[in-house]
Amino acid sequence: MADYDFKKIEEKWQRIWEERGVFAASGNFSLPKYYVLVEFPYPSGEGLHIGHPRSYVALDIVARKRRMEGYNVLYPMGWDAFGLPTENYAIRTGQHPRSITERNIANFRRVMKRLGLSFDWSREIDTTDPQYYKWTQWIFLKLWEHNLAYKAEVPVNWCESCKVGLANEEVVGGRCERCGGTVVLRNKQQWMLRITAYADRLLRDLETVDYLPKIKTQQINWIGRSEGAEVDFPVLVPANPDIKVFTTRPDTLYGVTYLVISPEHELVGGLLPFCENQNEVRDYIERTAQTPPGYDESTREVSGVQLEGVDARNPVNGRVISVWISDYVLSSYGTGAIMAVPGHDERDWRFAKKYGLPIIEVVSGGNIEEAAFTDIDRGVMVNSGPLDGLKPHEAIDKIISIIQNERFGRAAIQYKLRDWVFSRQRFWGEPIPMVHCESCGWVPVPESELPLKLPEIEHYQPTATGESPLAAIDDWVNTDCPVCHGPGRRETDTMPQWAGSSW
């Protein structure tokens, strides 16, 4: 083996394979078909790392075996090439993201070919190619057409340095994993995909896939389906808005002694003028905006601020209760507000003990002074009016019937699964093919005008307001409404990195 010239021999046969198209999918459709797919890599400047061939080699073995067994194999490669790393590098170096991407792709392709991987290079795709992202944009228009894409103001993890929204996975210890800058929660208008419309189907269809049991359990927990009730608590201020609360334990409504809303809750701004301690509330909101996502609340000191002068009414018994904001309530789950039942919830109990709030027992059998709470399947209802004497599971059906008849609540289902934030305030991504018209609202770009291409620009820094650099390109932004032909403005947010690779 000392005389084996691997470089010469491998280069010879790799050249022959490429010249003869050995790995290309055949046009002979009488053969049985086999599709082998690997995750498309992000073509970074560092080149391939060991994790890439680790998965590619395993699937390459499958592809080669199937070809030898007579299958018509499609084994493609592509590039998930839009996204923040390339744009940040372009900002630092003054190069165009396109030239950076092309250079990185060429290097990745070179190394993959040297490894002898049997990809069908005639099927290569690049998510940044306008003729490819034409179809990414087309899919977005179809989602819009079926009411699965919409725009809403939502709290996002905002990197103050990159001036961009981040997923939870991109935040480490309250800082941006890319630049190390401070990340805060900020409410911003974002395009959303209504994945929650498929929550029940995602659960049902787990029965049809051959996943490991632990993977199915992770999926079930991620979707997080909960049955319960949504209850309206009227707020005792002018205009009398309701704080809507979702609960899986409506049987404990008589034990509600205060409400808590998240610092980012949509009602906070409207309630603030009625607060007697506005500065204290504002300070708390600002401070908690820097809380890293996903912290372990079981080990975190509870904190909150009462909205002094703003009270609510418990609709089942008429009791006036205080309203608080606290970061132990997440805007991303349920309605962003909770009804606190400190007699039967440890988190609420710790909060009530700290701030001297009332604690009422409504399920007998525990020791609420020591936070020893009764399980839902044990004990009976007490201090709960028409529910007294019932088992908790019996009380749930009865209280839902009561609140629906009295029209201050309804049976409801909630999910931990949230709709996807689908927009980024950056340049290097697929333009979202929507136009805003003062008369017509949001209007889709006609399919015949796709692809809506990125304009050529010289500077890629986000604007001072946190908008995409596209917002500064007036001759691209200003356009005609596709419906009424009046003045319109293009959407300047772009799609996230995974938009082009996931479909």
Buried (B, 14 or more C-beta within 10 A) or exposed (E): EEEEEEEEEEEEEBEEBEEEEEBBBBEEEEEEEBEBEBEBBBBBEEEBEEEBBEEBEEBBEEBBEBBEEEBBBBBBBBBBBBBBBBBBBBBEEEBBBBEBBBEBBEBBBEBBBEBEBBBBBEBBBBBBBBEBBBBBBBBBBEBBEEEBBBBEEBBBBBBBBBBBBBBEEBBEEBBBBBBEBEBBBBBBEBBBBBBBEEBEEBBEEBEEEEEEEEEBEEBEEEBBBBEBBBBBBBBBBEEEBBBBBBBBBBBBBBBBBBBBBBBBBBBBEEBBEBBEBBEBBBEBBEEBBEBEBEEEBEEEEBBBBBBBBBBBBBBBEEBEBBBBBBBBBBBBBBBBBBBBBBBBBEBBBBBBBEBEBBBBBBBBEBEBEEBEBBEBEEBBBBBBEEBBEBBBEBBBEBBBEBBEEEEBBEBBEBBBBBBBBBBBBBBBBBBBBBBBBEEBEBBBBEEEEBBBEBBEEEEBEBBEEBBBBBBBBEEBBEBEBBBEEEEBBBBBBBBBBBBBBEE
